[in-house]
Amino acid sequence: MKKLIFFVIVLIATQTFAQFTLSGEFRPRTELRNGFKTLNSSDVDVALFTSQRTRINMEYATEKYSFFVGIQDIRVWGDVSQLNVSDKNGLAIHQAYGIVNFDGVKVKAGRQEIVYDDSRMFGNVGWAQQARSHDAVLLKFGKTFKLDLGLAFNQNAELVEGNTYTVPNNYKALQYAWFNKKWNNFEASFLFLNNGLQFIDLVEPKNDEVRYSQTYGTHLKYKFTDSFNATGSFYYQGGKDVADKNLSAYLVGLNLNYKASSKWNLGAGFEVISGNSYDNSDPTKNNAFNPFYGTNHKFNGLMDYFYVGNHLNSTGLIDAFIGANVKLGEKSVLSGNIHNFTSYAMIADGVDKQLGTEVDLVYNYNFAKDVSVSAGYSQMFAAEGMEALKNNYDGNINNWAWLMLTINPTIFTSK
C-alpha cells in the first residue's frame, strides 16, 4: 500500500506544470575513536562503530510556491537486532517546509536548515549524521542584495496554559536579521541574533522566564586576485545568559587562501574566542562567547575538542592554523591542517595556556557521479594546559580515524 501511495504521488506530480524532484542520500561512516572530543583515559578501550544516514528528499516546485520534505533514518549498525519487531525511533522528518512567492518577498515556513556565510553562527551541521534543522518562519527579500528575517517560538506541545519550555538543548525563541551584498571583488554579510533561552526556577515556577542575549556581527570576503582571497569575521555578544549573567564576549577570525597552482591550494588563519578565567572575581559577568547554531565541527580541528557540545562557558580559545590541499588526480584530493590551540583565559594557577596541537588529514575520492569515498585521520598532541582543562593527566596518545561512503543520487526529475 505504501509503495502504491508513493507511486501515485509521483504520477500526479509529473502530470502538472511544475517540477518534481526526488533525491536521496546513503552515508555510512565507520569511526575509531581513541580520544575524540576529550582526552582518553587509561582504563577505557577505544570505540569502534559504524553509523548511517539514509535520506529521501522530495521537492515540488511551481512559479508561485514550492513544497519540500526530507525524511531521514539515523542508526548505528547493530543498535537493533536482525529480527526486530519494531525499530527504534531513528526515522524522522529532517526538513518539511513550504515557500510561497509573494511580490517582493518569499515566505519560507516549517522545519528547515538555516545556513549563512561560512556556517559559523548558522549551519546545518552536515557532518553529524542527524544534522540540524529549525522550526521557523523566514521572510526573504532582495534581488541585488539578500535580506532574511527569521522568527522561531518553541513549545513542548499543544498546551492549554503556560509557555515554559522544557525540551533540552534547544532555544525557546529567537529572532534574527541577515543581510548580504556582493560586489565585484567584495562580499559583506551582517547578522543580528536575539536568542532566547528558557530559565526554569525549580523553587518558584512563577519566576520562569526567557532570557535573551544579542549577537551582532559581520562576515567579510575579499578577492585580491584570482589566486588569493581573504575572509574575516567578527561577532560580539551582549545581553543575558540563561544564568542571568551579563554577557560581554566576542569572536574574531581571519582566513587567507592562496591557489599556488592548478593542484595546490594553501591556507592559514586564526580565530580568537573569548572566555572566562578560572579566577573570575565577578560572578555576575560572563565573557565566554557561544557560537550557538553553527557547524562547529568545521572549525577548531576535526576532533571536536571545542564547542561541539563542550567547552561552553569555559576559558575560550585561540586557534592558529595552516593547511593545504592537493589534487592527486582528476578524482581525488588530499588535504591537511595543523591547529595550534591556546586558551584565551587562565586555566588554573601556574598552568600554561598552551593546550596542544592537532593534525588533521582527509582524503576524498570521487568514485563516480554522485558517489564518493572519504577517509580521515587526526591526532591530538596535548599539552599540560589541555590536561588541566580536561582533568586528565594519563598522557595517552589521542587519535581518531574514519572511513565514509556517500551516495547522493537524483532519482527522478520532471519538468
Order of alpha helices (4+ residues) and beta strands (2+ residues): alpha-beta-beta-beta-beta-beta-beta-beta-beta-beta-beta-beta-beta-beta-beta-beta-beta-beta-beta-beta-alpha-beta-beta
